[in-house]
Amino acid sequence: MLKLQISRRHFSRALTSLLPALGFAGFASRSSAGVPDEQGISRNAEAIHQEVLIKANRKRVYEVLTDTEQFRKLSGGMDTRISREPGGAFSLFGGVITGRQIELVPGERIVQAWRSEWAPGDYSIARFVLQEQGTDTKIIFDHTGFPQGKAEHLASGWKEHYWDGLTRYFAS
């Protein structure tokens, strides 16, 4: 078992170190990235930053976001598969959202290589930081590296499917 944990940890570290080289950080699809400067850098990436207060402690919020059965309930029963291991795959909302767990720090942080139904190979980074706010949890959320033109759709999707979903989940 220790060997498996080391290899997953190694995978996670290796993946994280390769993300900039693979185009995950500040990603914009080549067709919409604009003209790069002389160093090959394009400066027109989109990003989402949202902060939301959830009426549950951070351990519970983390569990719902990383547990297959609890997330399935949050999504209204849609097909869900979530690995709780760094490097493991996830598939949410009937396969519309897929990706890999990059970093999992129980009760504190979730970082995912995240994608929707985009062009093959297009991934983004979704980062959830969970902060204690009394008995509640403040989620500081950043989503970067998604294809140009998707920000408004994604921002409303995070609110409707994640933040409103978590609010309903913990209210019941």
TORLUMRO-644459 format. One record per residue (C-alpha): residue number from 0; residue in three letters; x, z, y. Coordinates in steps of 0.2 Angstrom, whole numbers, plus 2048, in hexadecimal, padded with zeros to 3 digits. Layout:
residues N
REC seq type c1 c3 c2
REC NUM ALA X Z Y
...
This chain:
residues 172
REC seq type c1 c3 c2
REC 0 MET 800 800 800
REC 1 LEU 80E 804 80C
REC 2 LYS 815 7F3 809
REC 3 LEU 805 7EB 80E
REC 4 GLN 803 7F5 81E
REC 5 ILE 815 7F0 823
REC 6 SER 812 7DE 820
REC 7 ARG 801 7DF 82A
REC 8 ARG 80A 7E8 838
REC 9 HIS 818 7DB 838
REC 10 PHE 80B 7CD 838
REC 11 SER 803 7D5 847
REC 12 ARG 813 7D8 851
REC 13 ALA 819 7C6 84C
REC 14 LEU 808 7BF 852
REC 15 THR 808 7C8 862
REC 16 SER 81A 7C2 866
REC 17 LEU 815 7B0 862
REC 18 LEU 805 7B0 86C
REC 19 PRO 80D 7AA 87D
REC 20 ALA 816 79C 874
REC 21 LEU 807 797 86B
REC 22 GLY 7FD 796 87B
REC 23 PHE 7F2 7A5 879
REC 24 ALA 7F7 7AD 88A
REC 25 GLY 7F0 7A4 898
REC 26 PHE 7EA 796 88D
REC 27 ALA 7E0 788 894
REC 28 SER 7DD 778 88A
REC 29 ARG 7E8 76A 88D
REC 30 SER 7DA 75F 893
REC 31 SER 7D4 76A 8A1
REC 32 ALA 7E4 774 8A5
REC 33 GLY 7E9 769 8B4
REC 34 VAL 7FA 763 8B8
REC 35 PRO 808 76F 8B3
REC 36 ASP 816 773 8BF
REC 37 GLU 828 76E 8BB
REC 38 GLN 82A 77C 8AF
REC 39 GLY 81B 777 8A6
REC 40 ILE 810 785 8AD
REC 41 SER 7FE 783 8B1
REC 42 ARG 7F6 790 8BC
REC 43 ASN 7E4 78D 8BB
REC 44 ALA 7DF 798 8AC
REC 45 GLU 7CE 7A2 8AC
REC 46 ALA 7CC 7B4 8A7
REC 47 ILE 7BE 7C1 8A6
REC 48 HIS 7C0 7D3 8AA
REC 49 GLN 7B1 7DF 8A7
REC 50 GLU 7AF 7F1 8A7
REC 51 VAL 7A0 7F9 89F
REC 52 LEU 79A 80B 89B
REC 53 ILE 793 80E 88A
REC 54 LYS 78A 81E 886
REC 55 ALA 794 823 877
REC 56 ASN 7A5 82A 873
REC 57 ARG 7B4 81E 871
REC 58 LYS 7B5 821 85F
REC 59 ARG 7A3 81C 85C
REC 60 VAL 7A5 80C 867
REC 61 TYR 7B5 807 85E
REC 62 GLU 7AD 809 84D
REC 63 VAL 79E 7FE 852
REC 64 LEU 7AA 7F1 858
REC 65 THR 7B5 7F1 849
REC 66 ASP 7A9 7F5 83B
REC 67 THR 79F 7E6 832
REC 68 GLU 78F 7EF 82F
REC 69 GLN 78E 7F8 840
REC 70 PHE 792 7E8 849
REC 71 ARG 785 7DE 83E
REC 72 LYS 778 7EB 844
REC 73 LEU 77E 7E8 856
REC 74 SER 77C 7D5 855
REC 75 GLY 76A 7D6 84E
REC 76 GLY 76F 7D4 83C
REC 77 MET 77A 7C4 83E
REC 78 ASP 787 7C0 831
REC 79 THR 797 7CB 835
REC 80 ARG 7A7 7CE 82D
REC 81 ILE 7B5 7D8 835
REC 82 SER 7C6 7DD 82F
REC 83 ARG 7CC 7EE 834
REC 84 GLU 7DE 7E9 832
REC 85 PRO 7EA 7E2 83F
REC 86 GLY 7EB 7CF 83A
REC 87 GLY 7DA 7D0 831
REC 88 ALA 7CD 7C3 835
REC 89 PHE 7BC 7C6 83D
REC 90 SER 7AC 7BB 83E
REC 91 LEU 79E 7C0 849
REC 92 PHE 78C 7BA 84E
REC 93 GLY 78A 7AF 83E
REC 94 GLY 79C 7A7 840
REC 95 VAL 79A 7A2 852
REC 96 ILE 7A8 7AE 857
REC 97 THR 7B8 7AF 84C
REC 98 GLY 7C9 7B5 84D
REC 99 ARG 7D7 7C1 848
REC 100 GLN 7DA 7D4 84C
REC 101 ILE 7EA 7D4 856
REC 102 GLU 7EB 7E7 85A
REC 103 LEU 7DF 7F5 855
REC 104 VAL 7E2 807 85C
REC 105 PRO 7D3 811 855
REC 106 GLY 7C9 818 864
REC 107 GLU 7D4 810 871
REC 108 ARG 7D7 7FE 870
REC 109 ILE 7D2 7ED 867
REC 110 VAL 7DC 7DD 86B
REC 111 GLN 7D5 7CD 862
REC 112 ALA 7DA 7BB 861
REC 113 TRP 7C8 7B5 864
REC 114 ARG 7C0 7A4 864
REC 115 SER 7AF 79C 865
REC 116 GLU 7AA 78B 860
REC 117 TRP 7B8 783 86A
REC 118 ALA 7C4 775 865
REC 119 PRO 7CF 779 856
REC 120 GLY 7DD 784 85A
REC 121 ASP 7D6 78B 86A
REC 122 TYR 7D7 79E 86A
REC 123 SER 7D6 7AB 878
REC 124 ILE 7DA 7BD 879
REC 125 ALA 7CC 7CB 87B
REC 126 ARG 7D2 7DC 87F
REC 127 PHE 7C7 7EC 87E
REC 128 VAL 7CF 7FC 885
REC 129 LEU 7C4 80B 882
REC 130 GLN 7C5 81A 88E
REC 131 GLU 7BC 82A 88D
REC 132 GLN 7B0 82E 89B
REC 133 GLY 7A9 83F 897
REC 134 THR 79E 83C 888
REC 135 ASP 79D 829 88C
REC 136 THR 7AA 81B 889
REC 137 LYS 7B0 80F 897
REC 138 ILE 7B4 7FE 88F
REC 139 ILE 7C1 7F5 89A
REC 140 PHE 7C0 7E3 893
REC 141 ASP 7CB 7D4 897
REC 142 HIS 7C9 7C3 88F
REC 143 THR 7D6 7B6 893
REC 144 GLY 7DC 7A5 88D
REC 145 PHE 7CC 79D 889
REC 146 PRO 7C8 78B 88D
REC 147 GLN 7C5 786 89F
REC 148 GLY 7B3 786 8A4
REC 149 LYS 7AD 793 898
REC 150 ALA 7AE 7A3 8A3
REC 151 GLU 79C 7A4 8A9
REC 152 HIS 795 7A1 897
REC 153 LEU 7A1 7AE 88F
REC 154 ALA 79F 7BB 89D
REC 155 SER 78C 7BB 89A
REC 156 GLY 78E 7BB 887
REC 157 TRP 799 7CA 888
REC 158 LYS 78C 7D3 892
REC 159 GLU 77D 7CD 888
REC 160 HIS 784 7CE 876
REC 161 TYR 791 7DC 878
REC 162 TRP 78E 7E8 886
REC 163 ASP 77B 7E7 886
REC 164 GLY 77C 7E7 873
REC 165 LEU 786 7F7 873
REC 166 THR 77A 7FF 87F
REC 167 ARG 76C 7FB 874
REC 168 TYR 775 801 864
REC 169 PHE 779 812 86B
REC 170 ALA 768 814 873
REC 171 SER 75F 812 862
